[in-house]
């Protein structure tokens, strides 16, 4: 194993251990909101722009995941699915896109929205969280609190995602999103933000499942489509929860 490979895995594991130690309380609070939303028949949405969308997608329509979590899909902002790719970054800075998107969804007061943004400084995540709370939704923010201390907000209010959430999960990723340096490379590299953010959300789901079973509620969980009976089971889950699932026809 090369030195850089070992350093990368050390950085990822160190970050995960830090999250486990320092964010347990916030994870449990977020899980309580998620369990309440499932138990109360609320709608649940996740959103992330660019690479933050990877963690948002990771809890939607997947083996072992809650069937009632929906991806809030904003065209041009889900991963790098638009050409030219920098257009996605530009769209994240457009005012009014967040409010228009949310207003055109089935979201209503009492529902739950998870907003993921590493920096928490751009127009889209700030405006989305702000508008969601104004409409009566609960908001869980997943962000790095290192950013507000070092970078300016791109929202006219000067606020960040963290300022418009019921619960904030701090990924603790350093500004710049690179854990490694080496001679000859002119910037940091070796991002662990996707690993850490996905782990945070999976931990929230895991805790919420436990909270639901503690209440005597059977969580609506998907099975793997690659095991016998999995596809039929998942079709059953979607049929039973069709009023809260918006990614199926």
C-alpha positions as CSV (number, residue, x, y, z in Angstrom):
1,X,0.0,0.0,0.0
2,X,1.4,3.4,-1.0
3,X,1.8,6.1,1.6
4,X,-1.0,8.2,0.1
5,X,-3.4,5.3,0.1
6,X,-2.7,4.6,3.8
7,X,-3.0,8.3,4.6
8,X,-6.3,8.5,2.8
9,X,-7.9,5.6,4.7
10,X,-6.5,7.0,7.9
11,X,-8.1,10.3,7.2
12,X,-11.4,8.8,6.4
13,X,-11.5,6.5,9.4
14,X,-10.3,9.3,11.7
15,X,-13.1,11.5,10.4
16,X,-15.7,8.8,10.9
17,X,-14.6,8.2,14.5
18,X,-14.7,11.9,15.2
19,X,-18.3,12.1,13.8
20,X,-19.2,9.0,15.9
21,X,-17.9,10.7,19.1
22,X,-19.0,14.3,18.6
23,X,-22.2,14.1,16.6
24,X,-24.1,11.3,18.3
25,X,-26.6,13.7,20.0
26,X,-27.4,15.5,16.7
27,X,-27.7,12.2,14.9
28,X,-30.3,11.0,17.5
29,X,-32.2,14.3,17.2
30,X,-32.3,14.0,13.5
31,X,-33.4,10.3,13.8
32,X,-36.2,11.4,16.1
33,X,-37.5,13.8,13.4
34,X,-37.2,11.1,10.8
35,X,-39.0,8.5,12.9
36,X,-41.7,10.9,13.7
37,X,-42.2,11.7,10.0
38,X,-42.4,8.0,9.1
39,X,-44.8,7.2,12.0
40,X,-47.1,10.2,11.3
41,X,-47.4,9.6,7.6
42,X,-45.5,12.7,6.6
43,X,-43.6,13.2,3.3
44,X,-39.8,13.0,3.5
45,X,-37.4,14.6,1.0
46,X,-33.6,14.8,0.6
47,X,-31.7,17.4,-1.5
48,X,-28.1,18.0,-2.3
49,X,-26.5,20.0,-5.2
50,X,-23.6,18.7,-7.1
51,X,-21.6,16.0,-5.3
52,X,-23.7,16.6,-2.2
53,X,-26.5,14.9,-4.1
54,X,-24.6,11.6,-3.9
55,X,-25.4,11.4,-0.2
56,X,-29.0,12.5,-0.8
57,X,-29.5,9.7,-3.3
58,X,-27.8,7.2,-1.1
59,X,-30.9,7.0,1.2
60,X,-33.5,6.9,-1.6
61,X,-34.9,3.7,-3.1
62,X,-32.1,1.4,-1.9
63,X,-31.7,-1.9,-0.1
64,X,-32.1,-1.5,3.6
65,X,-33.5,2.0,3.1
66,X,-36.8,3.5,4.2
67,X,-39.2,3.3,1.2
68,X,-40.8,6.7,2.0
69,X,-37.7,8.9,1.5
70,X,-37.8,10.9,-1.8
71,X,-35.1,12.7,-3.7
72,X,-35.9,16.4,-4.4
73,X,-34.8,16.4,-8.0
74,X,-33.8,19.8,-9.3
75,X,-32.8,19.5,-13.0
76,X,-29.1,20.3,-13.6
77,X,-28.2,20.0,-9.9
78,X,-28.2,16.3,-9.2
79,X,-24.6,15.2,-9.4
80,X,-22.8,16.1,-12.6
81,X,-25.7,15.2,-14.9
82,X,-25.7,18.4,-16.9
83,X,-23.5,19.7,-19.7
84,X,-21.4,21.8,-19.3
85,X,-20.8,20.5,-15.8
86,X,-20.1,24.1,-14.4
87,X,-23.7,24.9,-15.2
88,X,-24.7,22.9,-12.1
89,X,-22.6,25.2,-10.0
90,X,-24.0,28.2,-11.6
91,X,-27.6,27.1,-11.0
92,X,-26.9,26.7,-7.3
93,X,-26.4,30.4,-7.2
94,X,-29.7,31.4,-8.8
95,X,-32.2,33.1,-6.6
96,X,-35.8,31.9,-6.8
97,X,-35.0,28.4,-8.0
98,X,-35.3,26.8,-4.6
99,X,-38.6,28.4,-3.7
100,X,-40.1,27.5,-7.1
101,X,-38.9,23.9,-6.8
102,X,-40.3,23.4,-3.4
103,X,-43.6,25.0,-4.2
104,X,-44.1,22.6,-7.1
105,X,-43.6,19.5,-4.9
106,X,-46.2,17.7,-2.8
107,X,-44.4,18.9,0.3
108,X,-46.6,20.5,3.0
109,X,-46.4,21.7,6.6
110,X,-45.2,19.0,9.0
111,X,-43.2,17.2,6.4
112,X,-39.4,16.6,6.6
113,X,-36.6,17.9,4.3
114,X,-33.0,17.0,4.5
115,X,-30.7,19.6,2.9
116,X,-27.1,18.6,2.2
117,X,-24.5,21.3,1.4
118,X,-20.8,21.0,2.4
119,X,-20.2,24.7,2.6
120,X,-23.8,25.7,3.3
121,X,-23.1,29.1,1.7
122,X,-24.8,29.0,-1.7
123,X,-28.1,30.4,-2.6
124,X,-29.9,27.1,-3.3
125,X,-29.4,25.3,0.0
126,X,-29.9,28.4,2.1
127,X,-33.0,29.5,0.2
128,X,-34.4,26.0,0.2
129,X,-34.1,25.5,3.9
130,X,-35.3,29.0,4.7
131,X,-38.4,28.6,2.5
132,X,-39.1,25.1,3.8
133,X,-39.2,26.3,7.4
134,X,-41.4,29.2,6.4
135,X,-43.8,26.7,5.0
136,X,-43.8,24.7,8.2
137,X,-41.5,21.8,7.2
138,X,-38.9,20.4,9.5
139,X,-35.4,20.8,8.2
140,X,-32.3,18.7,8.9
141,X,-29.1,20.3,7.5
142,X,-26.0,18.3,6.8
143,X,-23.0,20.7,6.4
144,X,-19.5,21.5,7.6
145,X,-19.5,24.2,10.3
146,X,-15.9,24.9,9.4
147,X,-17.0,26.9,6.4
148,X,-19.1,29.7,8.0
149,X,-16.0,30.6,10.1
150,X,-13.8,31.0,7.0
151,X,-15.9,31.8,3.9
152,X,-18.6,34.4,3.2
153,X,-22.2,33.5,2.5
154,X,-23.5,33.9,-1.1
155,X,-27.0,34.5,0.2
156,X,-28.2,38.2,0.4
157,X,-29.0,37.7,4.1
158,X,-25.5,36.7,4.9
159,X,-26.8,33.5,6.5
160,X,-25.8,29.9,5.9
161,X,-27.7,26.6,5.8
162,X,-27.0,26.0,9.5
163,X,-29.1,29.1,10.3
164,X,-32.3,27.6,8.9
165,X,-32.4,24.1,10.3
166,X,-34.1,22.3,13.2
167,X,-31.1,20.0,13.5
168,X,-27.6,20.4,12.0
169,X,-25.3,17.5,11.4
170,X,-21.8,18.8,11.2
171,X,-19.6,16.8,8.9
172,X,-16.5,18.6,10.2
173,X,-14.9,18.6,6.8
174,X,-12.1,21.2,6.5
175,X,-12.5,24.1,4.1
176,X,-11.3,23.0,0.6
177,X,-12.5,19.4,1.0
178,X,-9.1,17.7,0.6
179,X,-7.4,15.7,3.3
180,X,-4.1,15.1,1.5
181,X,-1.1,17.0,0.3
182,X,2.0,15.9,-1.6
183,X,5.0,17.6,-3.2
184,X,4.2,18.6,-6.8
185,X,0.4,18.8,-6.2
186,X,-0.6,22.5,-6.0
187,X,-3.8,21.9,-4.0
188,X,-5.2,19.5,-1.4
189,X,-6.9,16.3,-2.7
190,X,-8.4,13.1,-1.3
191,X,-11.9,14.1,-0.3
192,X,-13.7,12.3,2.4
193,X,-16.9,14.4,2.4
194,X,-19.0,11.9,0.5
195,X,-18.0,9.1,2.7
196,X,-18.6,11.1,5.9
197,X,-21.9,12.6,4.7
198,X,-23.3,9.3,3.5
199,X,-22.3,7.7,6.8
200,X,-24.1,10.5,8.8
201,X,-27.3,9.9,6.9
202,X,-27.1,6.2,7.1
203,X,-26.6,6.5,10.8
204,X,-29.7,8.7,11.1
205,X,-31.7,6.1,9.1
206,X,-30.4,3.3,11.3
207,X,-31.3,5.1,14.5
208,X,-34.8,6.0,13.1
209,X,-35.4,2.3,12.3
210,X,-34.6,1.4,15.9
211,X,-36.9,4.2,17.3
212,X,-39.8,3.0,15.1
213,X,-39.4,-0.6,16.2
214,X,-39.2,0.6,19.8
215,X,-42.6,2.2,19.3
216,X,-44.0,-1.0,17.9
217,X,-44.0,0.3,14.3
218,X,-42.7,-1.8,11.5
219,X,-40.4,0.3,9.4
220,X,-41.2,0.3,5.6
221,X,-37.8,-1.0,4.5
222,X,-36.7,-2.1,1.1
223,X,-34.9,-5.4,0.5
224,X,-32.2,-6.0,-2.1
225,X,-33.5,-6.6,-5.5
226,X,-30.7,-9.1,-6.0
227,X,-32.0,-11.6,-3.5
228,X,-34.9,-14.0,-4.2
229,X,-38.2,-12.3,-3.5
230,X,-36.6,-8.9,-3.2
231,X,-38.4,-7.3,-6.2
232,X,-41.8,-8.5,-5.1
233,X,-41.2,-7.3,-1.6
234,X,-40.2,-3.9,-2.9
235,X,-43.2,-3.6,-5.1
236,X,-45.3,-4.4,-2.0
237,X,-43.6,-1.6,-0.1
238,X,-44.2,0.9,-2.8
239,X,-47.9,-0.1,-3.2
240,X,-48.5,0.2,0.6
241,X,-46.8,3.6,0.8
242,X,-47.8,5.0,-2.6
243,X,-49.2,8.2,-1.2
244,X,-45.8,9.2,0.1
245,X,-43.6,7.9,-2.7
246,X,-43.0,10.3,-5.6
247,X,-40.2,8.5,-7.5
248,X,-42.4,5.8,-9.0
249,X,-45.2,5.9,-11.5
